[in-house]
Amino acid sequence: MTSSTKPDRVRPSATTIRSQLMLELAAGLVAASDQPLRQARVLLREQGTSSWPVCLFASSTYEGLDAVVDGSATIAMLNPSAALTLAYRGTGSYAAPQPVRAVGVIPAADALAFAVAERTGVMRFEEIGERRLPLRVLVRGQRDHAVHQSIEHAMVAAGFSLQAFQAWGGTFRYDGLRPPAPGGRAFELLAEGAIGAIFDEAAERWLPAAFDAGMRVLPLADETLVRLESRGYRRRTLSGGVATVDFSGFALFVRADAPDALVAHICSALDARKSLIPWEGDGPLPVERLCCDAPDTPLDVPLHPAAARVWSELGYLPAKSEP
């Protein structure tokens, strides 16, 4: 071979061309801000076969968890990471431990905030139950969002249930698919007196506007947080020292009995494509952090053995940490 001669490029198969075209098309569609269809469910199979054995579900709700547990999805995501911990432990809304294992946790620092109008006079979250306050609370309009269960679990830990709250006149107003925005509908309702509180996650994004609107954030008592921690939640401190519930991390997970080879391919694909995967920070997805427990990557569910092996081989996880 002369210096001017180049080896033939390995050409992709027709199957690869067709599938990769559609996957890249899907990536372009979900990235477009002017169209609403942004959640993906991807099916994979061998060419010439009739079944679709692998399903990649880009869900952030309990729907994805149920799909992985019942085998209709291979891998899914759940936010906050604590929600996967509850399922793994069989606490919160689960009567028994669920057969799930982590692949990793995508970094995302977040917290749940319970903000009330100063006119309510409420200073602590536990007062809502102690005083049987008929608060009118704005919550996320997406009914299957994990924030709703986290709010209910916080209520129970504080000594009262959602049913009791509603029985004494408290109400939830479901409005909006995103956290409150400055100058948005949530703060219009607050100014009109239609609501007296906002309970939502993504706290640091909307709390500055809440403070400007004359709201205060209710701290959770240590006893309440200890009860939540016993179920699988973590506590987090907001700016100003207010203790609340952590809502960090997008947990990637599979069934405990997911095939080792498939999980290994998933991990290798994440590492190989990290420069193309968006996340809340700058630059490529920091795959080396997915397997390391940290405040923005809370990892309280064991890694699938194949995931632990791949992360170790790549130098992201010390071998001694492999389960």
C-alpha positions as CSV (number, residue, x, y, z in Angstrom):
1,M,0.0,0.0,0.0
2,T,1.4,3.4,-1.0
3,S,1.3,6.4,1.2
4,S,-1.4,7.8,-1.0
5,T,-3.6,4.8,-0.7
6,K,-6.2,4.8,2.0
7,P,-7.9,1.7,3.3
8,D,-11.5,1.3,2.3
9,R,-14.0,2.8,4.8
10,V,-16.1,0.3,6.6
11,R,-19.5,1.0,5.2
12,P,-22.5,0.7,7.6
13,S,-25.1,-1.9,6.7
14,A,-28.4,-0.9,5.3
15,T,-30.1,-1.8,8.6
16,T,-27.7,0.5,10.4
17,I,-28.3,3.4,8.0
18,R,-32.1,3.1,8.2
19,S,-32.1,2.9,12.0
20,Q,-29.5,5.5,12.7
21,L,-31.3,7.9,10.3
22,M,-34.5,7.5,12.3
23,L,-32.7,7.8,15.6
24,E,-31.0,11.0,14.6
25,L,-34.3,12.3,13.2
26,A,-35.9,11.6,16.5
27,A,-33.1,13.4,18.3
28,G,-33.6,16.4,16.1
29,L,-37.4,16.4,16.7
30,V,-37.2,16.2,20.5
31,A,-34.6,19.0,20.5
32,A,-36.9,21.4,18.6
33,S,-38.4,23.9,20.9
34,D,-41.4,24.7,18.7
35,Q,-43.0,21.2,18.7
36,P,-44.4,19.4,21.8
37,L,-43.6,15.8,21.1
38,R,-40.4,15.4,23.1
39,Q,-40.7,12.1,25.1
40,A,-39.3,9.0,23.3
41,R,-39.8,5.3,23.5
42,V,-37.4,3.4,21.3
43,L,-37.7,-0.2,20.2
44,L,-34.9,-2.4,19.0
45,R,-34.8,-5.9,17.5
46,E,-32.7,-8.0,15.1
47,Q,-33.6,-7.7,11.5
48,G,-35.9,-10.4,10.3
49,T,-37.4,-11.2,13.7
50,S,-40.9,-10.4,14.8
51,S,-40.5,-9.4,18.5
52,W,-38.9,-6.2,19.9
53,P,-36.9,-7.4,22.9
54,V,-35.3,-4.0,23.8
55,C,-37.2,-0.9,24.8
56,L,-35.5,2.3,25.7
57,F,-38.0,4.6,27.6
58,A,-37.1,8.2,28.1
59,S,-39.6,8.7,30.9
60,S,-38.9,10.6,34.1
61,T,-42.0,9.3,35.9
62,Y,-43.2,6.2,37.7
63,E,-44.6,5.0,34.3
64,G,-41.0,4.2,33.3
65,L,-40.4,2.3,36.6
66,D,-43.5,0.2,36.1
67,A,-42.5,-0.6,32.5
68,V,-39.0,-1.8,33.6
69,V,-40.4,-3.9,36.4
70,D,-43.0,-5.6,34.3
71,G,-40.5,-6.1,31.5
72,S,-42.1,-3.9,28.8
73,A,-39.1,-1.5,28.9
74,T,-35.4,-2.4,29.2
75,I,-34.1,0.8,30.6
76,A,-35.8,4.0,31.8
77,M,-35.0,7.1,33.8
78,L,-36.6,8.4,37.0
79,N,-36.3,11.8,38.7
80,P,-35.6,12.3,41.5
81,S,-33.2,9.5,42.1
82,A,-34.8,9.1,45.5
83,A,-37.9,7.7,43.7
84,L,-35.9,4.7,42.5
85,T,-34.6,4.3,46.0
86,L,-38.1,4.0,47.4
87,A,-38.9,1.4,44.8
88,Y,-35.8,-0.6,45.5
89,R,-36.4,-0.5,49.3
90,G,-40.2,-1.1,49.0
91,T,-41.0,2.0,51.0
92,G,-43.2,5.1,50.3
93,S,-45.9,3.9,47.9
94,Y,-44.4,0.4,47.5
95,A,-45.5,-2.5,49.6
96,A,-42.5,-4.6,48.6
97,P,-39.0,-4.1,47.2
98,Q,-39.0,-3.8,43.4
99,P,-36.4,-5.7,41.3
100,V,-34.4,-2.7,40.0
101,R,-30.7,-1.9,39.7
102,A,-29.0,1.3,38.7
103,V,-27.0,1.9,35.6
104,G,-26.0,5.4,36.8
105,V,-27.4,8.8,37.8
106,I,-27.2,11.8,35.5
107,P,-26.2,14.9,37.5
108,A,-29.0,17.3,38.3
109,A,-29.0,19.3,41.6
110,D,-32.5,20.0,42.7
111,A,-34.8,20.4,45.7
112,L,-38.5,20.5,46.6
113,A,-39.7,23.7,48.1
114,F,-42.9,24.5,50.1
115,A,-43.5,28.2,49.6
116,V,-46.4,30.1,51.2
117,A,-47.7,33.7,51.0
118,E,-46.6,35.7,54.1
119,R,-50.2,36.6,54.6
120,T,-50.9,33.0,55.7
121,G,-48.8,33.4,58.8
122,V,-47.4,29.9,58.4
123,M,-43.7,29.5,59.5
124,R,-43.2,25.7,59.5
125,F,-44.4,22.9,57.2
126,E,-45.7,21.0,60.2
127,E,-48.1,23.8,61.1
128,I,-50.3,23.0,58.2
129,G,-51.3,19.8,60.0
130,E,-51.1,21.2,63.5
131,R,-53.4,24.1,62.7
132,R,-55.5,22.2,60.1
133,L,-54.9,25.0,57.6
134,P,-57.2,25.1,54.5
135,L,-54.4,26.2,52.2
136,R,-55.0,26.6,48.5
137,V,-51.8,25.1,47.0
138,L,-50.6,25.4,43.4
139,V,-48.9,22.1,42.3
140,R,-47.6,20.8,39.0
141,G,-50.3,20.1,36.4
142,Q,-48.7,16.9,35.2
143,R,-50.6,14.3,37.4
144,D,-48.0,11.5,37.0
145,H,-45.0,13.7,37.9
146,A,-43.0,12.3,40.8
147,V,-43.3,15.6,42.6
148,H,-46.8,14.7,43.7
149,Q,-45.8,11.6,45.6
150,S,-42.9,13.4,47.2
151,I,-45.3,16.1,48.4
152,E,-47.7,13.5,49.8
153,H,-44.8,11.6,51.5
154,A,-43.6,14.9,53.1
155,M,-47.1,15.4,54.4
156,V,-47.3,12.0,56.0
157,A,-43.8,12.4,57.5
158,A,-45.1,15.7,59.0
159,G,-48.0,14.0,60.6
160,F,-50.9,14.5,58.2
161,S,-52.2,12.9,55.0
162,L,-53.3,14.4,51.7
163,Q,-56.8,13.1,52.5
164,A,-56.9,14.8,55.9
165,F,-55.6,18.0,54.3
166,Q,-58.5,17.9,51.8
167,A,-61.0,17.0,54.5
168,W,-60.4,20.2,56.4
169,G,-60.6,22.3,53.3
170,G,-57.1,22.3,51.8
171,T,-57.0,22.1,48.0
172,F,-54.5,21.4,45.3
173,R,-54.7,23.4,42.1
174,Y,-53.0,21.5,39.3
175,D,-51.7,24.0,36.8
176,G,-48.7,24.1,34.4
177,L,-46.3,21.5,33.1
178,R,-43.2,23.3,34.3
179,P,-42.0,25.0,37.5
180,P,-43.4,28.5,38.1
181,A,-41.9,31.2,35.9
182,P,-41.3,34.8,36.9
183,G,-44.3,36.8,35.8
184,G,-46.1,33.6,34.9
185,R,-49.6,32.4,35.7
186,A,-48.6,31.0,39.2
187,F,-47.7,34.4,40.5
188,E,-50.8,36.0,38.9
189,L,-52.9,33.5,40.9
190,L,-51.0,34.4,44.0
191,A,-51.5,38.1,43.5
192,E,-55.2,37.5,42.9
193,G,-55.5,35.5,46.1
194,A,-56.6,32.4,44.2
195,I,-53.8,30.5,45.9
196,G,-51.7,30.9,49.0
197,A,-48.9,28.4,48.4
198,I,-46.8,26.8,45.8
199,F,-45.3,23.3,46.3
200,D,-42.9,22.3,43.5
201,E,-39.4,21.1,42.7
202,A,-36.7,23.0,40.7
203,A,-36.7,25.2,43.8
204,E,-33.7,27.4,43.0
205,R,-35.2,28.3,39.6
206,W,-38.5,29.8,40.9
207,L,-37.8,30.8,44.5
208,P,-36.3,34.2,43.7
209,A,-39.5,35.2,42.0
210,A,-41.5,33.7,44.9
211,F,-39.5,35.9,47.4
212,D,-40.2,38.9,45.2
213,A,-43.9,38.1,45.3
214,G,-43.9,38.1,49.1
215,M,-43.6,34.4,49.8
216,R,-41.5,32.5,52.4
217,V,-40.2,28.9,52.2
218,L,-41.3,26.6,55.0
219,P,-38.6,24.5,56.6
220,L,-39.2,20.9,57.5
221,A,-38.5,19.8,61.1
222,D,-35.7,17.5,61.8
223,E,-38.1,14.8,62.9
224,T,-40.0,15.0,59.5
225,L,-36.7,14.8,57.6
226,V,-35.6,11.8,59.7
227,R,-38.8,10.0,58.7
228,L,-38.3,10.8,55.1
229,E,-34.7,9.6,55.2
230,S,-35.8,6.3,56.7
231,R,-37.9,5.7,53.6
232,G,-35.1,6.6,51.1
233,Y,-35.2,10.4,50.7
234,R,-32.3,12.7,51.3
235,R,-32.4,16.1,52.9
236,R,-31.2,19.3,51.2
237,T,-30.5,22.8,52.4
238,L,-31.8,25.6,50.3
239,S,-30.1,29.0,50.0
240,G,-30.8,30.7,53.4
241,G,-30.4,27.5,55.4
242,V,-34.0,26.2,54.9
243,A,-34.0,22.4,55.3
244,T,-36.1,20.5,52.8
245,V,-36.4,17.4,50.6
246,D,-33.7,16.6,48.0
247,F,-35.0,16.1,44.4
248,S,-31.7,15.6,42.7
249,G,-30.5,13.2,40.0
250,F,-32.0,11.4,36.9
251,A,-31.5,7.7,37.7
252,L,-30.9,5.4,34.8
253,F,-32.1,1.9,35.7
254,V,-32.8,-1.7,34.6
255,R,-34.4,-4.8,36.0
256,A,-32.1,-6.7,38.4
257,D,-32.1,-9.6,36.0
258,A,-31.3,-7.6,32.9
259,P,-28.8,-9.5,30.7
260,D,-25.2,-8.6,31.5
261,A,-24.2,-8.3,27.9
262,L,-27.1,-5.8,27.2
263,V,-26.3,-3.7,30.2
264,A,-22.6,-3.6,29.3
265,H,-23.5,-2.4,25.8
266,I,-25.7,0.3,27.3
267,C,-22.9,1.6,29.4
268,S,-20.4,1.4,26.5
269,A,-22.8,3.3,24.3
270,L,-23.3,6.0,26.9
271,D,-19.5,6.5,27.1
272,A,-19.1,6.4,23.3
273,R,-21.9,8.9,22.6
274,K,-21.4,11.2,25.6
275,S,-20.4,14.2,23.5
276,L,-23.9,14.1,21.9
277,I,-25.9,13.6,25.0
278,P,-27.3,16.8,26.6
279,W,-27.5,17.4,30.3
280,E,-28.0,20.3,32.7
281,G,-24.3,21.3,32.6
282,D,-21.9,22.3,29.9
283,G,-19.9,20.1,27.6
284,P,-20.2,16.3,27.1
285,L,-22.3,14.2,29.5
286,P,-19.9,13.5,32.4
287,V,-20.3,9.7,32.2
288,E,-17.5,9.3,34.8
289,R,-19.8,10.8,37.4
290,L,-22.8,8.6,36.7
291,C,-21.6,5.9,39.0
292,C,-20.3,8.1,41.8
293,D,-22.5,9.0,44.7
294,A,-22.6,12.8,45.1
295,P,-25.1,15.5,46.1
296,D,-26.2,15.9,42.5
297,T,-25.9,12.2,41.7
298,P,-27.5,10.5,44.7
299,L,-26.8,6.7,44.2
300,D,-28.6,4.7,46.9
301,V,-29.6,1.7,44.7
302,P,-26.9,-0.9,43.8
303,L,-25.4,-0.8,40.3
304,H,-26.3,-3.7,38.1
305,P,-23.2,-5.9,38.2
306,A,-22.5,-5.5,34.5
307,A,-22.7,-1.7,34.9
308,A,-20.3,-1.8,37.8
309,R,-17.9,-3.9,35.8
310,V,-17.9,-1.6,32.7
311,W,-17.5,1.5,34.8
312,S,-14.6,-0.1,36.6
313,E,-12.9,-1.2,33.4
314,L,-13.2,2.4,32.1
315,G,-11.6,3.7,35.3
316,Y,-14.7,5.5,36.5
317,L,-15.4,3.2,39.5
318,P,-12.8,1.6,41.7
319,A,-12.9,-2.2,41.4
320,K,-13.3,-2.6,45.2
321,S,-16.6,-0.7,44.9
322,E,-18.1,-3.3,42.6
323,P,-21.1,-5.0,44.3
